[in-house]
Amino acid sequence: MSPFPREPESETLLSASELNARIRELWADGMLPEDRRPEYEALVVEWAAAAREDVRPAA
């Protein structure tokens, strides 16, 4: 479960690119604040799932 509040019916899933941008924001000053680690870990899991969805089988 993601720690990010979302609206149940109107939620749009973030792309791998959007999730990557959010991950980079957490590291903006070169360090991950310890209190943001759970958020970071959840984003990485979501990013991995989104990245898998972006992969298309070779023709």
Backbone as JSON Lines, residues from 0, in Angstrom:
{"i":0,"aa":"M","n":[0.84,-1.18,0.0],"ca":[0.0,0.0,0.0],"c":[0.88,1.24,0.0]}
{"i":1,"aa":"S","n":[0.55,2.17,-0.8],"ca":[1.31,3.4,-0.93],"c":[0.95,4.38,0.18]}
{"i":2,"aa":"P","n":[1.93,5.12,0.7],"ca":[1.64,6.1,1.73],"c":[1.05,7.4,1.18]}
{"i":3,"aa":"F","n":[0.79,7.45,-0.12],"ca":[0.29,8.67,-0.74],"c":[-1.23,8.64,-0.77]}
{"i":4,"aa":"P","n":[-1.87,9.7,-0.29],"ca":[-3.33,9.73,-0.35],"c":[-3.8,9.8,-1.8]}
{"i":5,"aa":"R","n":[-4.8,9.02,-2.11],"ca":[-5.34,9.01,-3.47],"c":[-6.85,8.95,-3.41]}
{"i":6,"aa":"E","n":[-7.47,9.51,-4.43],"ca":[-8.92,9.44,-4.51],"c":[-9.27,8.11,-5.15]}
{"i":7,"aa":"P","n":[-10.13,7.3,-4.5],"ca":[-10.4,5.94,-4.95],"c":[-10.86,5.8,-6.4]}
{"i":8,"aa":"E","n":[-11.86,6.53,-6.83],"ca":[-12.42,6.31,-8.15],"c":[-11.71,7.11,-9.25]}
{"i":9,"aa":"S","n":[-11.17,8.27,-8.91],"ca":[-10.61,9.12,-9.95],"c":[-9.09,9.02,-10.05]}
{"i":10,"aa":"E","n":[-8.51,8.05,-9.37],"ca":[-7.06,7.91,-9.38],"c":[-6.54,7.57,-10.77]}
{"i":11,"aa":"T","n":[-5.51,8.27,-11.16],"ca":[-4.81,7.89,-12.38],"c":[-3.44,7.4,-11.96]}
{"i":12,"aa":"L","n":[-3.01,6.3,-12.53],"ca":[-1.73,5.73,-12.17],"c":[-0.61,6.57,-12.76]}
{"i":13,"aa":"L","n":[0.43,6.73,-11.98],"ca":[1.58,7.49,-12.45],"c":[2.45,6.61,-13.34]}
{"i":14,"aa":"S","n":[3.06,7.23,-14.33],"ca":[3.97,6.5,-15.21],"c":[5.31,6.3,-14.5]}
{"i":15,"aa":"A","n":[6.13,5.43,-15.05],"ca":[7.46,5.21,-14.5],"c":[8.25,6.52,-14.49]}
{"i":16,"aa":"S","n":[8.07,7.32,-15.53],"ca":[8.76,8.6,-15.62],"c":[8.32,9.56,-14.52]}
{"i":17,"aa":"E","n":[7.03,9.62,-14.25],"ca":[6.51,10.49,-13.2],"c":[6.99,10.02,-11.82]}
{"i":18,"aa":"L","n":[6.98,8.72,-11.61],"ca":[7.45,8.18,-10.34],"c":[8.94,8.46,-10.16]}
{"i":19,"aa":"N","n":[9.7,8.32,-11.25],"ca":[11.13,8.6,-11.2],"c":[11.37,10.06,-10.8]}
{"i":20,"aa":"A","n":[10.58,10.95,-11.33],"ca":[10.71,12.37,-10.98],"c":[10.44,12.59,-9.5]}
{"i":21,"aa":"R","n":[9.46,11.9,-8.96],"ca":[9.16,12.05,-7.53],"c":[10.29,11.49,-6.67]}
{"i":22,"aa":"I","n":[10.88,10.37,-7.12],"ca":[12.01,9.79,-6.4],"c":[13.18,10.77,-6.42]}
{"i":23,"aa":"R","n":[13.45,11.37,-7.57],"ca":[14.56,12.34,-7.68],"c":[14.32,13.55,-6.78]}
{"i":24,"aa":"E","n":[13.08,13.97,-6.63],"ca":[12.77,15.1,-5.75],"c":[13.17,14.8,-4.31]}
{"i":25,"aa":"L","n":[12.98,13.55,-3.89],"ca":[13.34,13.18,-2.52],"c":[14.84,13.3,-2.29]}
{"i":26,"aa":"W","n":[15.62,13.1,-3.35],"ca":[17.07,13.14,-3.26],"c":[17.63,14.49,-3.73]}
{"i":27,"aa":"A","n":[16.8,15.49,-3.85],"ca":[17.19,16.78,-4.44],"c":[18.43,17.4,-3.79]}
{"i":28,"aa":"D","n":[18.57,17.27,-2.49],"ca":[19.73,17.88,-1.83],"c":[20.89,16.9,-1.68]}
{"i":29,"aa":"G","n":[20.81,15.74,-2.34],"ca":[21.89,14.77,-2.31],"c":[21.79,13.75,-1.19]}
{"i":30,"aa":"M","n":[20.79,13.91,-0.33],"ca":[20.58,12.97,0.77],"c":[19.09,12.69,0.92]}
{"i":31,"aa":"L","n":[18.78,11.47,1.3],"ca":[17.39,11.11,1.56],"c":[17.1,11.34,3.04]}
{"i":32,"aa":"P","n":[16.17,12.23,3.35],"ca":[15.82,12.42,4.76],"c":[15.26,11.11,5.34]}
{"i":33,"aa":"E","n":[15.74,10.75,6.51],"ca":[15.35,9.47,7.11],"c":[13.84,9.35,7.27]}
{"i":34,"aa":"D","n":[13.17,10.45,7.59],"ca":[11.72,10.38,7.78],"c":[10.97,10.2,6.45]}
{"i":35,"aa":"R","n":[11.66,10.34,5.32],"ca":[11.03,10.16,4.0],"c":[11.34,8.79,3.41]}
{"i":36,"aa":"R","n":[12.13,7.95,4.13],"ca":[12.51,6.64,3.62],"c":[11.3,5.76,3.28]}
{"i":37,"aa":"P","n":[10.27,5.69,4.11],"ca":[9.11,4.87,3.73],"c":[8.46,5.33,2.42]}
{"i":38,"aa":"E","n":[8.39,6.63,2.22],"ca":[7.84,7.18,0.99],"c":[8.71,6.77,-0.2]}
{"i":39,"aa":"Y","n":[10.02,6.89,-0.03],"ca":[10.97,6.51,-1.08],"c":[10.82,5.03,-1.45]}
{"i":40,"aa":"E","n":[10.76,4.18,-0.43],"ca":[10.65,2.74,-0.69],"c":[9.35,2.41,-1.43]}
{"i":41,"aa":"A","n":[8.26,3.05,-1.05],"ca":[6.99,2.82,-1.73],"c":[7.05,3.3,-3.18]}
{"i":42,"aa":"L","n":[7.69,4.44,-3.41],"ca":[7.83,4.95,-4.78],"c":[8.67,4.01,-5.64]}
{"i":43,"aa":"V","n":[9.73,3.45,-5.08],"ca":[10.58,2.53,-5.83],"c":[9.79,1.29,-6.24]}
{"i":44,"aa":"V","n":[8.98,0.77,-5.34],"ca":[8.16,-0.4,-5.66],"c":[7.16,-0.05,-6.76]}
{"i":45,"aa":"E","n":[6.51,1.1,-6.64],"ca":[5.56,1.53,-7.68],"c":[6.26,1.77,-9.01]}
{"i":46,"aa":"W","n":[7.48,2.37,-8.94],"ca":[8.24,2.63,-10.16],"c":[8.58,1.31,-10.87]}
{"i":47,"aa":"A","n":[9.02,0.32,-10.1],"ca":[9.38,-0.98,-10.7],"c":[8.18,-1.61,-11.4]}
{"i":48,"aa":"A","n":[7.01,-1.53,-10.78],"ca":[5.8,-2.09,-11.39],"c":[5.45,-1.31,-12.66]}
{"i":49,"aa":"A","n":[5.54,0.0,-12.6],"ca":[5.23,0.82,-13.78],"c":[6.23,0.57,-14.9]}
{"i":50,"aa":"A","n":[7.5,0.41,-14.54],"ca":[8.54,0.16,-15.55],"c":[8.29,-1.17,-16.25]}
{"i":51,"aa":"R","n":[7.85,-2.19,-15.51],"ca":[7.53,-3.49,-16.12],"c":[6.38,-3.36,-17.1]}
{"i":52,"aa":"E","n":[5.4,-2.52,-16.77],"ca":[4.26,-2.33,-17.66],"c":[4.64,-1.62,-18.95]}
{"i":53,"aa":"D","n":[5.72,-0.8,-18.88],"ca":[6.17,-0.06,-20.05],"c":[6.94,-0.94,-21.04]}
{"i":54,"aa":"V","n":[7.38,-2.12,-20.61],"ca":[8.17,-3.01,-21.47],"c":[7.21,-3.74,-22.4]}
{"i":55,"aa":"R","n":[7.56,-3.73,-23.67],"ca":[6.74,-4.43,-24.67],"c":[7.53,-5.6,-25.24]}
{"i":56,"aa":"P","n":[6.86,-6.7,-25.52],"ca":[7.55,-7.86,-26.07],"c":[8.19,-7.52,-27.42]}
{"i":57,"aa":"A","n":[9.33,-8.14,-27.69],"ca":[10.0,-7.94,-28.96],"c":[9.18,-8.58,-30.06]}
{"i":58,"aa":"A","n":[9.24,-7.99,-31.23],"ca":[8.46,-8.49,-32.35],"c":[9.12,-9.69,-32.98]}
